[in-house]
């Protein structure tokens, strides 16, 4: 399905795609209505495990998102509120970037 590229092997692409799907599945089960008024730094706990270092690095290095201090900073910034999540996914090219390379 995937081919090797200069900065990413086909196997790495498969792993990122698998982790992205797992993360989206976990994201779909979150109750964002319960977090109204949450401070910066909050994210649903069930997102911590499926948002792997590999996925964080891919998003920050290959998908046009700025790097944050760490994986949790990125998670709390981009996946803590429904509106921001919609924008992130809409602008995210994870699948397209993997498929093209």
Secondary structure, DSSP 8 states (H G I E B T S, - for coil): -----SS--HHHHHHHHHHHHHHHHHHHT--GGGGTT--TT---THHHHHS-HHHHHHHHHHSS----SSHHHHHHHHSSSHHHHHHHHHH--HHHHHHH-
